[in-house]
């Protein structure tokens, strides 16, 4: 879920993460318009809507139990560090 920017409040599935830039590509969020020029092969020019990357600090994970944005914590379970939802306490797979 986006918590800031023009897509604030919208939810989507993460398609790709760019760790070196601290950005993520999320389905349906941060839509931009791309203008394509016509090519010699006969394709006409077009205007396409596509997703642009959004900074990770503007995204928040949605709690699977409550459906609301939540912060993430880490705890050790059976010798493994697992992520869990701070709102419901449920472990995130």
PDB file of N, CA, C and O in Angstrom:
ATOM      1  N   UNK A   1       0.848  -1.177   0.000  1.00  0.00           N
ATOM      2  CA  UNK A   1       0.000   0.000   0.000  1.00  0.00           C
ATOM      3  C   UNK A   1       0.891   1.237   0.000  1.00  0.00           C
ATOM      4  O   UNK A   1       1.884   1.306   0.724  1.00  0.00           O
ATOM      5  N   UNK A   2       0.519   2.205  -0.822  1.00  0.00           N
ATOM      6  CA  UNK A   2       1.262   3.464  -0.868  1.00  0.00           C
ATOM      7  C   UNK A   2       0.775   4.363   0.264  1.00  0.00           C
ATOM      8  O   UNK A   2      -0.429   4.532   0.459  1.00  0.00           O
ATOM      9  N   UNK A   3       1.718   4.938   1.008  1.00  0.00           N
ATOM     10  CA  UNK A   3       1.346   5.811   2.131  1.00  0.00           C
ATOM     11  C   UNK A   3       1.658   7.269   1.833  1.00  0.00           C
ATOM     12  O   UNK A   3       1.370   8.142   2.652  1.00  0.00           O
ATOM     13  N   UNK A   4       2.250   7.548   0.656  1.00  0.00           N
ATOM     14  CA  UNK A   4       2.574   8.924   0.282  1.00  0.00           C
ATOM     15  C   UNK A   4       2.610   9.033  -1.235  1.00  0.00           C
ATOM     16  O   UNK A   4       2.722   8.026  -1.933  1.00  0.00           O
ATOM     17  N   UNK A   5       2.515  10.239  -1.737  1.00  0.00           N
ATOM     18  CA  UNK A   5       2.606  10.475  -3.172  1.00  0.00           C
ATOM     19  C   UNK A   5       1.245  10.527  -3.836  1.00  0.00           C
ATOM     20  O   UNK A   5       0.217  10.535  -3.159  1.00  0.00           O
ATOM     21  N   UNK A   6       1.236  10.562  -5.165  1.00  0.00           N
ATOM     22  CA  UNK A   6      -0.009  10.694  -5.915  1.00  0.00           C
ATOM     23  C   UNK A   6      -0.874   9.442  -5.834  1.00  0.00           C
ATOM     24  O   UNK A   6      -2.078   9.515  -6.080  1.00  0.00           O
ATOM     25  N   UNK A   7      -0.292   8.301  -5.496  1.00  0.00           N
ATOM     26  CA  UNK A   7      -1.031   7.040  -5.389  1.00  0.00           C
ATOM     27  C   UNK A   7      -1.356   6.683  -3.947  1.00  0.00           C
ATOM     28  O   UNK A   7      -1.578   5.512  -3.641  1.00  0.00           O
ATOM     29  N   UNK A   8      -1.390   7.663  -3.061  1.00  0.00           N
ATOM     30  CA  UNK A   8      -1.599   7.422  -1.628  1.00  0.00           C
ATOM     31  C   UNK A   8      -2.917   6.678  -1.390  1.00  0.00           C
ATOM     32  O   UNK A   8      -3.966   7.055  -1.912  1.00  0.00           O
ATOM     33  N   UNK A   9      -2.832   5.610  -0.586  1.00  0.00           N
ATOM     34  CA  UNK A   9      -4.019   4.838  -0.240  1.00  0.00           C
ATOM     35  C   UNK A   9      -4.305   3.673  -1.168  1.00  0.00           C
ATOM     36  O   UNK A   9      -5.130   2.824  -0.834  1.00  0.00           O
ATOM     37  N   UNK A  10      -3.656   3.601  -2.315  1.00  0.00           N
ATOM     38  CA  UNK A  10      -3.896   2.514  -3.261  1.00  0.00           C
ATOM     39  C   UNK A  10      -3.050   1.304  -2.893  1.00  0.00           C
ATOM     40  O   UNK A  10      -1.979   1.433  -2.300  1.00  0.00           O
ATOM     41  N   UNK A  11      -3.556   0.112  -3.260  1.00  0.00           N
ATOM     42  CA  UNK A  11      -2.844  -1.124  -2.989  1.00  0.00           C
ATOM     43  C   UNK A  11      -2.505  -1.808  -4.303  1.00  0.00           C
ATOM     44  O   UNK A  11      -3.216  -1.648  -5.295  1.00  0.00           O
ATOM     45  N   UNK A  12      -1.427  -2.566  -4.308  1.00  0.00           N
ATOM     46  CA  UNK A  12      -1.034  -3.315  -5.489  1.00  0.00           C
ATOM     47  C   UNK A  12      -0.030  -4.391  -5.129  1.00  0.00           C
ATOM     48  O   UNK A  12       0.465  -4.452  -4.004  1.00  0.00           O
ATOM     49  N   UNK A  13       0.261  -5.239  -6.105  1.00  0.00           N
ATOM     50  CA  UNK A  13       1.214  -6.325  -5.917  1.00  0.00           C
ATOM     51  C   UNK A  13       2.583  -5.849  -6.392  1.00  0.00           C
ATOM     52  O   UNK A  13       2.694  -5.229  -7.450  1.00  0.00           O
ATOM     53  N   UNK A  14       3.622  -6.136  -5.612  1.00  0.00           N
ATOM     54  CA  UNK A  14       4.980  -5.747  -5.980  1.00  0.00           C
ATOM     55  C   UNK A  14       5.437  -6.621  -7.135  1.00  0.00           C
ATOM     56  O   UNK A  14       5.462  -7.847  -7.024  1.00  0.00           O
ATOM     57  N   UNK A  15       5.799  -5.986  -8.248  1.00  0.00           N
ATOM     58  CA  UNK A  15       6.249  -6.712  -9.426  1.00  0.00           C
ATOM     59  C   UNK A  15       7.757  -6.915  -9.427  1.00  0.00           C
ATOM     60  O   UNK A  15       8.247  -7.970  -9.828  1.00  0.00           O
ATOM     61  N   UNK A  16       8.492  -5.902  -8.976  1.00  0.00           N
ATOM     62  CA  UNK A  16       9.953  -5.950  -9.020  1.00  0.00           C
ATOM     63  C   UNK A  16      10.514  -5.002  -7.967  1.00  0.00           C
ATOM     64  O   UNK A  16       9.918  -3.965  -7.680  1.00  0.00           O
ATOM     65  N   UNK A  17      11.659  -5.357  -7.392  1.00  0.00           N
ATOM     66  CA  UNK A  17      12.316  -4.512  -6.391  1.00  0.00           C
ATOM     67  C   UNK A  17      13.710  -4.177  -6.901  1.00  0.00           C
ATOM     68  O   UNK A  17      14.416  -5.043  -7.419  1.00  0.00           O
ATOM     69  N   UNK A  18      14.104  -2.911  -6.751  1.00  0.00           N
ATOM     70  CA  UNK A  18      15.431  -2.431  -7.138  1.00  0.00           C
ATOM     71  C   UNK A  18      16.176  -2.044  -5.855  1.00  0.00           C
ATOM     72  O   UNK A  18      16.119  -0.883  -5.450  1.00  0.00           O
ATOM     73  N   UNK A  19      16.886  -3.002  -5.194  1.00  0.00           N
ATOM     74  CA  UNK A  19      17.517  -2.715  -3.905  1.00  0.00           C
ATOM     75  C   UNK A  19      18.596  -1.649  -3.971  1.00  0.00           C
ATOM     76  O   UNK A  19      18.783  -0.910  -3.005  1.00  0.00           O
ATOM     77  N   UNK A  20      19.314  -1.549  -5.091  1.00  0.00           N
ATOM     78  CA  UNK A  20      20.380  -0.553  -5.191  1.00  0.00           C
ATOM     79  C   UNK A  20      19.837   0.865  -5.230  1.00  0.00           C
ATOM     80  O   UNK A  20      20.532   1.798  -4.827  1.00  0.00           O
ATOM     81  N   UNK A  21      18.600   1.051  -5.711  1.00  0.00           N
ATOM     82  CA  UNK A  21      17.980   2.380  -5.778  1.00  0.00           C
ATOM     83  C   UNK A  21      16.957   2.607  -4.674  1.00  0.00           C
ATOM     84  O   UNK A  21      16.399   3.699  -4.566  1.00  0.00           O
ATOM     85  N   UNK A  22      16.702   1.580  -3.843  1.00  0.00           N
ATOM     86  CA  UNK A  22      15.659   1.624  -2.809  1.00  0.00           C
ATOM     87  C   UNK A  22      14.292   1.943  -3.397  1.00  0.00           C
ATOM     88  O   UNK A  22      13.541   2.739  -2.834  1.00  0.00           O
ATOM     89  N   UNK A  23      13.970   1.323  -4.529  1.00  0.00           N
ATOM     90  CA  UNK A  23      12.691   1.547  -5.193  1.00  0.00           C
ATOM     91  C   UNK A  23      12.035   0.218  -5.524  1.00  0.00           C
ATOM     92  O   UNK A  23      12.691  -0.822  -5.554  1.00  0.00           O
ATOM     93  N   UNK A  24      10.726   0.265  -5.773  1.00  0.00           N
ATOM     94  CA  UNK A  24       9.973  -0.931  -6.140  1.00  0.00           C
ATOM     95  C   UNK A  24       8.966  -0.565  -7.218  1.00  0.00           C
ATOM     96  O   UNK A  24       8.496   0.570  -7.290  1.00  0.00           O
ATOM     97  N   UNK A  25       8.644  -1.542  -8.052  1.00  0.00           N
ATOM     98  CA  UNK A  25       7.634  -1.391  -9.098  1.00  0.00           C
ATOM     99  C   UNK A  25       6.388  -2.105  -8.601  1.00  0.00           C
ATOM    100  O   UNK A  25       6.419  -3.311  -8.358  1.00  0.00           O
ATOM    101  N   UNK A  26       5.286  -1.370  -8.447  1.00  0.00           N
ATOM    102  CA  UNK A  26       4.066  -1.930  -7.876  1.00  0.00           C
ATOM    103  C   UNK A  26       2.950  -1.824  -8.914  1.00  0.00           C
ATOM    104  O   UNK A  26       2.762  -0.782  -9.541  1.00  0.00           O
ATOM    105  N   UNK A  27       2.214  -2.924  -9.083  1.00  0.00           N
ATOM    106  CA  UNK A  27       1.142  -2.993 -10.064  1.00  0.00           C
ATOM    107  C   UNK A  27       0.045  -1.969  -9.750  1.00  0.00           C
ATOM    108  O   UNK A  27      -0.528  -1.990  -8.661  1.00  0.00           O
ATOM    109  N   UNK A  28      -0.246  -1.081 -10.695  1.00  0.00           N
ATOM    110  CA  UNK A  28      -1.315  -0.111 -10.560  1.00  0.00           C
ATOM    111  C   UNK A  28      -0.970   1.152  -9.789  1.00  0.00           C
ATOM    112  O   UNK A  28      -1.827   2.024  -9.652  1.00  0.00           O
ATOM    113  N   UNK A  29       0.258   1.288  -9.275  1.00  0.00           N
ATOM    114  CA  UNK A  29       0.655   2.466  -8.518  1.00  0.00           C
ATOM    115  C   UNK A  29       1.616   3.330  -9.318  1.00  0.00           C
ATOM    116  O   UNK A  29       2.379   2.815 -10.135  1.00  0.00           O
ATOM    117  N   UNK A  30       1.586   4.639  -9.092  1.00  0.00           N
ATOM    118  CA  UNK A  30       2.494   5.596  -9.705  1.00  0.00           C
ATOM    119  C   UNK A  30       2.465   5.486 -11.227  1.00  0.00           C
ATOM    120  O   UNK A  30       3.507   5.342 -11.867  1.00  0.00           O
ATOM    121  N   UNK A  31       1.265   5.555 -11.800  1.00  0.00           N
ATOM    122  CA  UNK A  31       1.094   5.433 -13.251  1.00  0.00           C
ATOM    123  C   UNK A  31       1.606   6.689 -13.955  1.00  0.00           C
ATOM    124  O   UNK A  31       1.312   7.810 -13.541  1.00  0.00           O
ATOM    125  N   UNK A  32       2.377   6.485 -15.026  1.00  0.00           N
ATOM    126  CA  UNK A  32       2.899   7.569 -15.842  1.00  0.00           C
ATOM    127  C   UNK A  32       2.504   7.328 -17.298  1.00  0.00           C
ATOM    128  O   UNK A  32       2.152   6.211 -17.675  1.00  0.00           O
ATOM    129  N   UNK A  33       2.565   8.386 -18.116  1.00  0.00           N
ATOM    130  CA  UNK A  33       2.231   8.285 -19.526  1.00  0.00           C
ATOM    131  C   UNK A  33       3.511   8.272 -20.340  1.00  0.00           C
ATOM    132  O   UNK A  33       4.367   9.141 -20.173  1.00  0.00           O
ATOM    133  N   UNK A  34       3.646   7.283 -21.227  1.00  0.00           N
ATOM    134  CA  UNK A  34       4.826   7.177 -22.082  1.00  0.00           C
ATOM    135  C   UNK A  34       4.381   7.363 -23.522  1.00  0.00           C
ATOM    136  O   UNK A  34       3.462   6.691 -23.990  1.00  0.00           O
ATOM    137  N   UNK A  35       5.039   8.280 -24.223  1.00  0.00           N
ATOM    138  CA  UNK A  35       4.739   8.545 -25.627  1.00  0.00           C
ATOM    139  C   UNK A  35       5.723   7.774 -26.491  1.00  0.00           C
ATOM    140  O   UNK A  35       6.935   7.910 -26.324  1.00  0.00           O
ATOM    141  N   UNK A  36       5.209   6.959 -27.422  1.00  0.00           N
ATOM    142  CA  UNK A  36       6.046   6.185 -28.327  1.00  0.00           C
ATOM    143  C   UNK A  36       6.000   6.787 -29.720  1.00  0.00           C
ATOM    144  O   UNK A  36       4.926   7.115 -30.224  1.00  0.00           O
ATOM    145  N   UNK A  37       7.165   6.934 -30.345  1.00  0.00           N
ATOM    146  CA  UNK A  37       7.239   7.470 -31.697  1.00  0.00           C
ATOM    147  C   UNK A  37       6.890   6.384 -32.706  1.00  0.00           C
ATOM    148  O   UNK A  37       7.070   5.197 -32.431  1.00  0.00           O
ATOM    149  N   UNK A  38       6.400   6.780 -33.856  1.00  0.00           N
ATOM    150  CA  UNK A  38       6.158   5.783 -34.906  1.00  0.00           C
ATOM    151  C   UNK A  38       7.484   5.233 -35.430  1.00  0.00           C
ATOM    152  O   UNK A  38       8.496   5.933 -35.429  1.00  0.00           O
ATOM    153  N   UNK A  39       7.473   3.970 -35.880  1.00  0.00           N
ATOM    154  CA  UNK A  39       8.680   3.337 -36.408  1.00  0.00           C
ATOM    155  C   UNK A  39       8.551   3.133 -37.910  1.00  0.00           C
ATOM    156  O   UNK A  39       7.463   3.257 -38.473  1.00  0.00           O
ATOM    157  N   UNK A  40       9.667   2.820 -38.549  1.00  0.00           N
ATOM    158  CA  UNK A  40       9.656   2.602 -39.999  1.00  0.00           C
ATOM    159  C   UNK A  40       8.927   1.329 -40.386  1.00  0.00           C
ATOM    160  O   UNK A  40       8.488   1.205 -41.530  1.00  0.00           O
ATOM    161  N   UNK A  41       8.785   0.386 -39.477  1.00  0.00           N
ATOM    162  CA  UNK A  41       8.132  -0.875 -39.789  1.00  0.00           C
ATOM    163  C   UNK A  41       6.614  -0.713 -39.929  1.00  0.00           C
ATOM    164  O   UNK A  41       5.922  -1.692 -40.206  1.00  0.00           O
ATOM    165  N   UNK A  42       6.100   0.462 -39.748  1.00  0.00           N
ATOM    166  CA  UNK A  42       4.682   0.711 -39.968  1.00  0.00           C
ATOM    167  C   UNK A  42       3.877   0.873 -38.691  1.00  0.00           C
ATOM    168  O   UNK A  42       2.688   1.184 -38.755  1.00  0.00           O
ATOM    169  N   UNK A  43       4.486   0.674 -37.544  1.00  0.00           N
ATOM    170  CA  UNK A  43       3.747   0.844 -36.290  1.00  0.00           C
ATOM    171  C   UNK A  43       3.471   2.321 -36.050  1.00  0.00           C
ATOM    172  O   UNK A  43       4.347   3.166 -36.233  1.00  0.00           O
ATOM    173  N   UNK A  44       2.254   2.621 -35.641  1.00  0.00           N
ATOM    174  CA  UNK A  44       1.895   4.009 -35.377  1.00  0.00           C
ATOM    175  C   UNK A  44       2.419   4.427 -34.007  1.00  0.00           C
ATOM    176  O   UNK A  44       2.717   3.593 -33.151  1.00  0.00           O
ATOM    177  N   UNK A  45       2.521   5.736 -33.825  1.00  0.00           N
ATOM    178  CA  UNK A  45       2.880   6.258 -32.515  1.00  0.00           C
ATOM    179  C   UNK A  45       1.736   6.003 -31.544  1.00  0.00           C
ATOM    180  O   UNK A  45       0.587   5.853 -31.961  1.00  0.00           O
ATOM    181  N   UNK A  46       2.041   5.954 -30.266  1.00  0.00           N
ATOM    182  CA  UNK A  46       0.994   5.672 -29.294  1.00  0.00           C
ATOM    183  C   UNK A  46       1.320   6.326 -27.952  1.00  0.00           C
ATOM    184  O   UNK A  46       2.443   6.764 -27.703  1.00  0.00           O
ATOM    185  N   UNK A  47       0.315   6.374 -27.114  1.00  0.00           N
ATOM    186  CA  UNK A  47       0.471   6.861 -25.750  1.00  0.00           C
ATOM    187  C   UNK A  47       0.089   5.701 -24.840  1.00  0.00           C
ATOM    188  O   UNK A  47      -1.032   5.197 -24.906  1.00  0.00           O
ATOM    189  N   UNK A  48       1.020   5.279 -23.993  1.00  0.00           N
ATOM    190  CA  UNK A  48       0.791   4.139 -23.101  1.00  0.00           C
ATOM    191  C   UNK A  48       0.844   4.577 -21.645  1.00  0.00           C
ATOM    192  O   UNK A  48       1.630   5.449 -21.275  1.00  0.00           O
ATOM    193  N   UNK A  49       0.001   3.966 -20.826  1.00  0.00           N
ATOM    194  CA  UNK A  49       0.065   4.159 -19.377  1.00  0.00           C
ATOM    195  C   UNK A  49       0.880   3.001 -18.815  1.00  0.00           C
ATOM    196  O   UNK A  49       0.635   1.844 -19.157  1.00  0.00           O
ATOM    197  N   UNK A  50       1.849   3.307 -17.955  1.00  0.00           N
ATOM    198  CA  UNK A  50       2.674   2.260 -17.355  1.00  0.00           C
ATOM    199  C   UNK A  50       3.057   2.656 -15.934  1.00  0.00           C
ATOM    200  O   UNK A  50       2.981   3.824 -15.555  1.00  0.00           O
ATOM    201  N   UNK A  51       3.471   1.654 -15.155  1.00  0.00           N
ATOM    202  CA  UNK A  51       3.874   1.911 -13.783  1.00  0.00           C
ATOM    203  C   UNK A  51       5.305   2.426 -13.748  1.00  0.00           C
ATOM    204  O   UNK A  51       6.160   1.960 -14.501  1.00  0.00           O
ATOM    205  N   UNK A  52       5.557   3.377 -12.880  1.00  0.00           N
ATOM    206  CA  UNK A  52       6.915   3.856 -12.623  1.00  0.00           C
ATOM    207  C   UNK A  52       7.302   3.378 -11.225  1.00  0.00           C
ATOM    208  O   UNK A  52       6.441   3.077 -10.398  1.00  0.00           O
ATOM    209  N   UNK A  53       8.604   3.314 -10.975  1.00  0.00           N
ATOM    210  CA  UNK A  53       9.045   2.848  -9.657  1.00  0.00           C
ATOM    211  C   UNK A  53       8.718   3.888  -8.598  1.00  0.00           C
ATOM    212  O   UNK A  53       8.643   5.084  -8.882  1.00  0.00           O
ATOM    213  N   UNK A  54       8.525   3.413  -7.373  1.00  0.00           N
ATOM    214  CA  UNK A  54       8.191   4.277  -6.246  1.00  0.00           C
ATOM    215  C   UNK A  54       9.164   3.948  -5.112  1.00  0.00           C
ATOM    216  O   UNK A  54       9.559   2.795  -4.945  1.00  0.00           O
ATOM    217  N   UNK A  55       9.545   4.954  -4.342  1.00  0.00           N
ATOM    218  CA  UNK A  55      10.519   4.744  -3.273  1.00  0.00           C
ATOM    219  C   UNK A  55       9.932   3.832  -2.199  1.00  0.00           C
ATOM    220  O   UNK A  55       8.753   3.932  -1.859  1.00  0.00           O
ATOM    221  N   UNK A  56      10.764   2.952  -1.677  1.00  0.00           N
ATOM    222  CA  UNK A  56      10.313   1.957  -0.701  1.00  0.00           C
ATOM    223  C   UNK A  56       9.790   2.618   0.577  1.00  0.00           C
ATOM    224  O   UNK A  56       8.918   2.060   1.244  1.00  0.00           O
ATOM    225  N   UNK A  57      10.305   3.788   0.925  1.00  0.00           N
ATOM    226  CA  UNK A  57       9.829   4.468   2.136  1.00  0.00           C
ATOM    227  C   UNK A  57       8.382   4.929   1.999  1.00  0.00           C
ATOM    228  O   UNK A  57       7.736   5.223   3.005  1.00  0.00           O
ATOM    229  N   UNK A  58       7.860   4.999   0.777  1.00  0.00           N
ATOM    230  CA  UNK A  58       6.480   5.394   0.548  1.00  0.00           C
ATOM    231  C   UNK A  58       5.539   4.196   0.461  1.00  0.00           C
ATOM    232  O   UNK A  58       4.360   4.357   0.144  1.00  0.00           O
ATOM    233  N   UNK A  59       6.048   3.001   0.739  1.00  0.00           N
ATOM    234  CA  UNK A  59       5.243   1.782   0.687  1.00  0.00           C
ATOM    235  C   UNK A  59       5.169   1.155   2.070  1.00  0.00           C
ATOM    236  O   UNK A  59       6.074   1.303   2.891  1.00  0.00           O
ATOM    237  N   UNK A  60       4.065   0.450   2.306  1.00  0.00           N
ATOM    238  CA  UNK A  60       3.887  -0.255   3.567  1.00  0.00           C
ATOM    239  C   UNK A  60       3.199  -1.582   3.280  1.00  0.00           C
ATOM    240  O   UNK A  60       2.327  -1.661   2.414  1.00  0.00           O
ATOM    241  N   UNK A  61       3.589  -2.615   4.002  1.00  0.00           N
ATOM    242  CA  UNK A  61       2.997  -3.932   3.825  1.00  0.00           C
ATOM    243  C   UNK A  61       1.593  -3.955   4.414  1.00  0.00           C
ATOM    244  O   UNK A  61       1.339  -3.339   5.450  1.00  0.00           O
ATOM    245  N   UNK A  62       0.680  -4.668   3.751  1.00  0.00           N
ATOM    246  CA  UNK A  62      -0.689  -4.779   4.239  1.00  0.00           C
ATOM    247  C   UNK A  62      -0.796  -6.042   5.090  1.00  0.00           C
ATOM    248  O   UNK A  62      -0.388  -7.125   4.673  1.00  0.00           O
ATOM    249  N   UNK A  63      -1.349  -5.883   6.284  1.00  0.00           N
ATOM    250  CA  UNK A  63      -1.520  -6.993   7.217  1.00  0.00           C
ATOM    251  C   UNK A  63      -2.497  -8.009   6.622  1.00  0.00           C
ATOM    252  O   UNK A  63      -3.603  -7.626   6.239  1.00  0.00           O
ATOM    253  N   UNK A  64      -2.127  -9.288   6.532  1.00  0.00           N
ATOM    254  CA  UNK A  64      -3.032 -10.276   5.944  1.00  0.00           C
ATOM    255  C   UNK A  64      -4.301 -10.513   6.766  1.00  0.00           C
ATOM    256  O   UNK A  64      -5.322 -10.927   6.218  1.00  0.00           O
ATOM    257  N   UNK A  65      -4.245 -10.257   8.065  1.00  0.00           N
ATOM    258  CA  UNK A  65      -5.398 -10.508   8.942  1.00  0.00           C
ATOM    259  C   UNK A  65      -6.390  -9.345   8.920  1.00  0.00           C
ATOM    260  O   UNK A  65      -7.592  -9.559   8.766  1.00  0.00           O
ATOM    261  N   UNK A  66      -5.886  -8.102   9.075  1.00  0.00           N
ATOM    262  CA  UNK A  66      -6.771  -6.942   9.194  1.00  0.00           C
ATOM    263  C   UNK A  66      -6.986  -6.203   7.881  1.00  0.00           C
ATOM    264  O   UNK A  66      -7.979  -5.491   7.736  1.00  0.00           O
ATOM    265  N   UNK A  67      -6.075  -6.358   6.919  1.00  0.00           N
ATOM    266  CA  UNK A  67      -6.201  -5.657   5.646  1.00  0.00           C
ATOM    267  C   UNK A  67      -5.757  -4.210   5.707  1.00  0.00           C
ATOM    268  O   UNK A  67      -6.005  -3.448   4.772  1.00  0.00           O
ATOM    269  N   UNK A  68      -5.099  -3.814   6.801  1.00  0.00           N
ATOM    270  CA  UNK A  68      -4.622  -2.447   6.965  1.00  0.00           C
ATOM    271  C   UNK A  68      -3.102  -2.429   6.914  1.00  0.00           C
ATOM    272  O   UNK A  68      -2.470  -3.453   7.172  1.00  0.00           O
ATOM    273  N   UNK A  69      -2.490  -1.269   6.583  1.00  0.00           N
ATOM    274  CA  UNK A  69      -1.029  -1.192   6.555  1.00  0.00           C
ATOM    275  C   UNK A  69      -0.439  -1.421   7.943  1.00  0.00           C
ATOM    276  O   UNK A  69      -1.015  -1.013   8.952  1.00  0.00           O
ATOM    277  N   UNK A  70       0.709  -2.073   7.977  1.00  0.00           N
ATOM    278  CA  UNK A  70       1.337  -2.405   9.247  1.00  0.00           C
ATOM    279  C   UNK A  70       2.847  -2.309   9.134  1.00  0.00           C
ATOM    280  O   UNK A  70       3.420  -2.427   8.050  1.00  0.00           O
ATOM    281  N   UNK A  71       3.479  -2.091  10.285  1.00  0.00           N
ATOM    282  CA  UNK A  71       4.937  -2.140  10.336  1.00  0.00           C
ATOM    283  C   UNK A  71       5.365  -3.586  10.541  1.00  0.00           C
ATOM    284  O   UNK A  71       4.567  -4.442  10.924  1.00  0.00           O
ATOM    285  N   UNK A  72       6.639  -3.839  10.279  1.00  0.00           N
ATOM    286  CA  UNK A  72       7.170  -5.194  10.341  1.00  0.00           C
ATOM    287  C   UNK A  72       8.175  -5.300  11.478  1.00  0.00           C
ATOM    288  O   UNK A  72       8.981  -4.395  11.695  1.00  0.00           O
ATOM    289  N   UNK A  73       8.120  -6.397  12.191  1.00  0.00           N
ATOM    290  CA  UNK A  73       9.101  -6.693  13.222  1.00  0.00           C
ATOM    291  C   UNK A  73       9.778  -8.010  12.879  1.00  0.00           C
ATOM    292  O   UNK A  73       9.326  -8.745  12.002  1.00  0.00           O
ATOM    293  N   UNK A  74      10.872  -8.300  13.584  1.00  0.00           N
ATOM    294  CA  UNK A  74      11.580  -9.564  13.385  1.00  0.00           C
ATOM    295  C   UNK A  74      11.752 -10.231  14.737  1.00  0.00           C
ATOM    296  O   UNK A  74      12.097  -9.588  15.728  1.00  0.00           O
ATOM    297  N   UNK A  75      11.502 -11.548  14.759  1.00  0.00           N
ATOM    298  CA  UNK A  75      11.715 -12.320  15.980  1.00  0.00           C
ATOM    299  C   UNK A  75      12.220 -13.705  15.619  1.00  0.00           C
ATOM    300  O   UNK A  75      12.028 -14.187  14.503  1.00  0.00           O
ATOM    301  N   UNK A  76      12.870 -14.332  16.589  1.00  0.00           N
ATOM    302  CA  UNK A  76      13.446 -15.653  16.356  1.00  0.00           C
ATOM    303  C   UNK A  76      12.416 -16.723  16.706  1.00  0.00           C
ATOM    304  O   UNK A  76      11.890 -16.760  17.818  1.00  0.00           O
ATOM    305  N   UNK A  77      12.135 -17.598  15.728  1.00  0.00           N
ATOM    306  CA  UNK A  77      11.203 -18.699  15.924  1.00  0.00           C
ATOM    307  C   UNK A  77      11.912 -19.979  15.501  1.00  0.00           C
ATOM    308  O   UNK A  77      12.288 -20.127  14.338  1.00  0.00           O
ATOM    309  N   UNK A  78      12.095 -20.905  16.439  1.00  0.00           N
ATOM    310  CA  UNK A  78      12.770 -22.183  16.171  1.00  0.00           C
ATOM    311  C   UNK A  78      14.154 -21.989  15.568  1.00  0.00           C
ATOM    312  O   UNK A  78      14.541 -22.729  14.664  1.00  0.00           O
ATOM    313  N   UNK A  79      14.906 -21.003  16.053  1.00  0.00           N
ATOM    314  CA  UNK A  79      16.263 -20.760  15.569  1.00  0.00           C
ATOM    315  C   UNK A  79      16.334 -20.010  14.247  1.00  0.00           C
ATOM    316  O   UNK A  79      17.427 -19.803  13.719  1.00  0.00           O
ATOM    317  N   UNK A  80      15.187 -19.596  13.696  1.00  0.00           N
ATOM    318  CA  UNK A  80      15.150 -18.838  12.440  1.00  0.00           C
ATOM    319  C   UNK A  80      14.551 -17.469  12.695  1.00  0.00           C
ATOM    320  O   UNK A  80      13.614 -17.346  13.485  1.00  0.00           O
ATOM    321  N   UNK A  81      15.067 -16.443  12.048  1.00  0.00           N
ATOM    322  CA  UNK A  81      14.502 -15.110  12.187  1.00  0.00           C
ATOM    323  C   UNK A  81      13.341 -14.986  11.205  1.00  0.00           C
ATOM    324  O   UNK A  81      13.518 -15.177  10.002  1.00  0.00           O
ATOM    325  N   UNK A  82      12.160 -14.666  11.717  1.00  0.00           N
ATOM    326  CA  UNK A  82      10.952 -14.539  10.909  1.00  0.00           C
ATOM    327  C   UNK A  82      10.419 -13.112  11.010  1.00  0.00           C
ATOM    328  O   UNK A  82      10.594 -12.447  12.031  1.00  0.00           O
ATOM    329  N   UNK A  83       9.767 -12.649   9.941  1.00  0.00           N
ATOM    330  CA  UNK A  83       9.108 -11.341   9.965  1.00  0.00           C
ATOM    331  C   UNK A  83       7.690 -11.522  10.500  1.00  0.00           C
ATOM    332  O   UNK A  83       7.039 -12.532  10.234  1.00  0.00           O
ATOM    333  N   UNK A  84       7.218 -10.522  11.263  1.00  0.00           N
ATOM    334  CA  UNK A  84       5.848 -10.589  11.751  1.00  0.00           C
ATOM    335  C   UNK A  84       5.202  -9.218  11.691  1.00  0.00           C
ATOM    336  O   UNK A  84       5.890  -8.196  11.699  1.00  0.00           O
ATOM    337  N   UNK A  85       3.897  -9.200  11.632  1.00  0.00           N
ATOM    338  CA  UNK A  85       3.116  -7.978  11.584  1.00  0.00           C
ATOM    339  C   UNK A  85       3.009  -7.399  12.972  1.00  0.00           C
ATOM    340  O   UNK A  85       2.636  -8.107  13.908  1.00  0.00           O
ATOM    341  N   UNK A  86       3.330  -6.113  13.130  1.00  0.00           N
ATOM    342  CA  UNK A  86       3.246  -5.470  14.448  1.00  0.00           C
ATOM    343  C   UNK A  86       1.798  -5.270  14.877  1.00  0.00           C
ATOM    344  O   UNK A  86       1.523  -5.192  16.074  1.00  0.00           O
ATOM    345  N   UNK A  87       0.853  -5.185  13.917  1.00  0.00           N
ATOM    346  CA  UNK A  87      -0.541  -4.948  14.264  1.00  0.00           C
ATOM    347  C   UNK A  87      -1.216  -6.198  14.826  1.00  0.00           C
ATOM    348  O   UNK A  87      -1.877  -6.143  15.863  1.00  0.00           O
ATOM    349  N   UNK A  88      -1.043  -7.327  14.131  1.00  0.00           N
ATOM    350  CA  UNK A  88      -1.735  -8.542  14.557  1.00  0.00           C
ATOM    351  C   UNK A  88      -0.820  -9.557  15.208  1.00  0.00           C
ATOM    352  O   UNK A  88      -1.300 -10.483  15.861  1.00  0.00           O
ATOM    353  N   UNK A  89       0.503  -9.407  15.044  1.00  0.00           N
ATOM    354  CA  UNK A  89       1.435 -10.363  15.600  1.00  0.00           C
ATOM    355  C   UNK A  89       1.597 -11.620  14.766  1.00  0.00           C
ATOM    356  O   UNK A  89       2.333 -12.529  15.150  1.00  0.00           O
ATOM    357  N   UNK A  90       0.910 -11.683  13.618  1.00  0.00           N
ATOM    358  CA  UNK A  90       0.940 -12.851  12.751  1.00  0.00           C
ATOM    359  C   UNK A  90       2.242 -12.910  11.945  1.00  0.00           C
ATOM    360  O   UNK A  90       2.723 -11.880  11.473  1.00  0.00           O
ATOM    361  N   UNK A  91       2.814 -14.105  11.785  1.00  0.00           N
ATOM    362  CA  UNK A  91       4.057 -14.271  11.025  1.00  0.00           C
ATOM    363  C   UNK A  91       3.755 -14.139   9.535  1.00  0.00           C
ATOM    364  O   UNK A  91       2.765 -14.674   9.035  1.00  0.00           O
ATOM    365  N   UNK A  92       4.635 -13.413   8.833  1.00  0.00           N
ATOM    366  CA  UNK A  92       4.478 -13.171   7.400  1.00  0.00           C
ATOM    367  C   UNK A  92       5.367 -14.143   6.642  1.00  0.00           C
ATOM    368  O   UNK A  92       6.566 -14.240   6.904  1.00  0.00           O
ATOM    369  N   UNK A  93       4.775 -14.855   5.710  1.00  0.00           N
ATOM    370  CA  UNK A  93       5.522 -15.860   4.932  1.00  0.00           C
ATOM    371  C   UNK A  93       6.426 -15.214   3.917  1.00  0.00           C
ATOM    372  O   UNK A  93       7.125 -15.910   3.181  1.00  0.00           O
TER     373      UNK A  93
END
